[in-house]
Amino acid sequence: VGVLVDEATKLLVQGGPAATRAAIEKCQQAVPLFEAAGNTYRSALALFSTGISYFSLSDYRKALEYFNQSIPLAAAVKDRRLEAGINNYAGGMLDILGDVGRAVDHFQRAQKLAHDVGWLQAEGDALVNIGKIYSDQADWQQALSFYEKALVVFQSASGSRQAQAITFNNIGMAYGRSGEQQKALDYLQQALSLHRNGKDKNSEAQTLINIARVYRLLRDYPKARTYHSLAQAVLKETANRALESEALDDIGLTYFEEGQPDKAVAYLLQAAEIQQSIGNQRRRGVTLTNLGQVYNRLQEPEKAFEQFTKALALGTLLHGGQA
């Protein structure tokens, strides 16, 4: 069994879709062997690793399936640290899939478990995740409250510069969406500086997309496009399809606001197609709402109605789109 786990670990470190799928196969072979040996802890770890592998492939439903299997096993062996980590991941999958209520439940469990064992990183992550949900609901004050609590936790933890950067990013976007764009840019530039000193290219790309959004809100479209281009260059390195769709969505909105709705439709349709393929229902609902608004501008009410209807079916016709 140890050989299978070692091989899976090497494959995950290697990275790339083919290696990740091979790692999944090794973990799946290991689970029944751990179960037969009565090793509940190693079974939980193998299931958790399988979930993370599916997450890296943007297969969120499969990832959630394995996280849900591993949570009760972590609880059975009373490993609260492992249980907290899995709950954070499970909450993230549910958020992406549009089940916000259950996502919050998992994040709250993760925060309590992490606090109980003094795991500051996971506690801060859970607080950030709850803040993001309030941000998606346009409750900026609640979002900022959770982000600021998270920042206090991260500042107490060693080696948390990356987590602080992500929190600066989220605080920046909450200020941007609540109309305080200069504060937003201040926080986002702090985040970008920290990300560029680290190795998290996905977070760097997310921050660049967010800076572009703020410049779009300021109607400085040339600067918005500059940051979109920088984000897309980084995303070529990461192949993160969820973030790719966010960038395409925001480029589409930039063209829409500039008075080029035909170009906007092309980018928004690309974004919606990616979101459907990876199962990102919450984000797809926002993009479909944006598409409906663009079709309205183009005086194509039937197409607009079709997009709004799809968004409503997803339960995510949020605040006139945008996001």
N, C-alpha and C positions, 0 to 999 in steps of 0.2 A: 504493500500500500504506500509506503514511504517513497518508493521509486516513482509511482504515479503522481504524487503530490509534488515531488521535486521537479519532475518533467513539466507539470502544469505551471509551476512557478517560473521556470526558465522561459516557457513560451509567453507568459504574461509580460515578463520583463522585456522580451524580444519585441513585443508589440505588433500591430498590424492585424487586419481582419483574419487572415489565414491562421496566424499563430494563436489568436484569441479563440477561434473556433476549435483549434486543436486542444487548447487548454481546457475548454469546456468539456470536451470528450474525456479528457484524463480525469477531471473532477467528477464527472458523472460515473465513471468506472470506479472511482474510489469510494463514493458514498455508501453503496451497499456493503462493501467490505468493512467499512468503519461500523456500520450498523450491526453487521454479523458479529463483530468483535466487541460490541457493547460500548464503543467509544463515542459517546454522544457529543462531546466537545469537538472532536475532529470532524464528525458529521456536520455539525453546525458550521464550522469553518469552511468545509468543502462546498456546502450549499451557498454560503455567503460569497465565496470566491466565484462560483458559477453565476450568481446574480450580478456581481460586479462586471464579469466578462460580458454578459448580455447587455448590461448598461453601456459599456464601452462600444458595443455594436449598435447602439441606439434602438435595441429591442426592449422597450420599457415594460411591456406586459410580461414577457418571459423573465426579466430581471425581478419584477415584483413577485412573481410566482415563487422564485427561489428565496427571496428575502422572507416572504411569509412562511416558508417551510423552516427557515433557520431561526426565526425569532423564538418560537417555543422551546427549541433545543437549547439556545443560549440561556433562556430563563430557567430551564430544568437543571442546568449545571451551575446556576447562580453566578454566571459571569456577566455582571451588570455593565461592564465596560463594552463587551462585545454586543450585548443586547442594545445598548445605547447607539452604537455605531450602525447596527442593522436598521434600527427604527428610523434613524436619520435618512438612510438610503431609501427605505420603503416609503417614507413620507414624500421624498423627492419624486419617486415614480408616480405616486398617486396625484401629486400636484400636476405633473406633466400630463397625466391621463385625464385630468379634469375633475377628480374626486377630492375637492378641496377640504371638505369636512373631515374625512378620514385622514387626509394628509396632516392636518393640524393635530389630530389625536396622536399620531406617531411622533410628530416633532415635540409635542409636550411631554410624551413619555421619555423621549431621548434626552430632553433638557433635564428632567428630574433625575433620571438614572445617572447622567453624566455629572450633575451637581453632587449627587450622593457619594460618588467615588472620587470627586475632585479632578475630573477630566475636563479641564478648562476649554480645550479646543472643541470637543464635541458639544459642550454646553453652549459655547458661543455660536457654533454652526447651527444648532437648533433654534436659537433666538433669531439668527439671521433669516433662517427659512420661514419662521412665522412672520417676520417682518415683510418678507417678499410677498406673502399671501395678502397681507393688508395693503401692500403697495398695489398689487393687481386689482384690488377692490377700490382703489383710489382713496383709501383712508390714510392719508399721508402722515397725520399726527401719530396714529397708532404704529405705522410702519417705522417712523423715526424713533419712537419710544423703544421698540424692540432692537433696532439697529444700534442705538446708543448704549443700551444694556449690553449688547454683544461686544461692542467696542471696548467697554470697561473690562469685560471678561478677557478679551484677547490681549489687552494691554497688561494684564496680570500674568499672562502665560509666556513662557520662554519660546523662542523660535516661531512666533506667530505673525511675522511680517506679512506673509501672503494672506492670511486670514484678515489682518487689519486692512490690507489693500482691497480685498473683496468688500469689506464693510464700508470703507470710504466710497467705493463704487456705488453701493446701494444707497448710502446716505445722499450721495450726489444726485442720483436719479429721483429720489423722493423730493429733494428740493427743486429739481428741474421741473417735475410734473406739477408741483404746487405753485409754480410761477417765480421761484427765486433762482433764475438761471445763473447769475454770477456765483452764488454760493455753490451751485451745482458744479460749475466748471472748476472751482477751487478744489472741491473734494475729488472730482474725477481726475484732475491732473496729478494730485497726490497719489491716487490709486495707480495711475499709469506709470508713474516714476517707480513705485515699488514693484509693479509687475515686470517692468523691463529689467530690473535688477535680479529678478528671479527666473524661474524656468517654466512658469505656468502660461503657456501660449494661449490656451482657451480663455483664461481670465483677461489676458492682455487684449485679445480680440473683442471680448465682451465690453471692456472699458472703452475701446476705440469706437465701437458701435454706439455706446451710450453718449460719448462726447459728440458724435455726429448728430444724435437725436437732439441734444441741447442746442447745437448750432441750427438745426432745423427749426426748433421752437423759436429761436431768435431771428429766423428768416435769413440767416447767413448761409445760403445754399451752397456757394462755392466751398466754404470751409467744411460744411457737412459732407460734401462729396469727397473732399480730401481725406477725411477720417474714415469714410466708407471704404475708400481705396486701400488705406493702410490696414483696415480690418480684414478685407478680403485677401490681402497678401499674406497675413498671418494665418488665416483660415486654410490657405492652400497647404500649409505645413501640418495642420492638425486634422484636416478632413472631418471636422465636427459639423455634421449636417444640421443639427438643431440651431447652432449659431449661424451657419450659412443662411438658413431660412430667415432668421431675425434680420441679418444684414440686408437680404433681398427685400424683405418687407419694408424696412426703413428707407431703402433707396427708392422703392415704389412710392412711398408717401412723400418723399422729397420732390419727385417729379410731379406728383399730384398737386402739391402746394405751389409749385412753380408754374402751374397751368399747362402741364403736359400729360393729360390723363391717359393717352394711348400708351406712352412709355410706362406709366405707372401700372397699368393693367398687366403688361408683360412681366414685370418684376414680381408683382403680387401673385400672379398665377404660378410662377416658379416656386415662390415661397410656400404657397398652399399645397402644391404637389409634393414637396419635400416633407412638409409636416404630416400629410396623410400617410406617406410611405413609412415614416418612423413612428407613427402613432401619437404625435404631439397634439392632442386634441385641444387643450387649452389655448395654445398659441395659434392653432389653425382657426379656431373660432374668432380670434382677434383679426387675423388676416382676411378671413371671409367678410367680416364686418367692414374692414377697410375697402375691400373690393366692391362691396355694395355701394359704398359712398362714391367711389370713383365712377361706377356705372350710372349712378344718379346724375353725376356731373355730365356724363356723356349722353344724357337723356335716353338711357336704355333701361326703363323701369322694370321690364320683365327680368332682365339679367340681375338687376339690383335686388329685386324681390327674392330671386332664387338664392343669392348669396346670403341675404339676411335670414332666410328660412333655414338654410344649412347651419348658420351660426347659432340660431335659436335651438335647433335640434341638439347641438353640442352643449347647450347651456352656458354659452360664453359670449353672448352679445353684450360686451362690456363697455360701458361708458363711451359709446360712439366709436369703438375701435381704437386706433392709434397704438398704445402700449409700447 
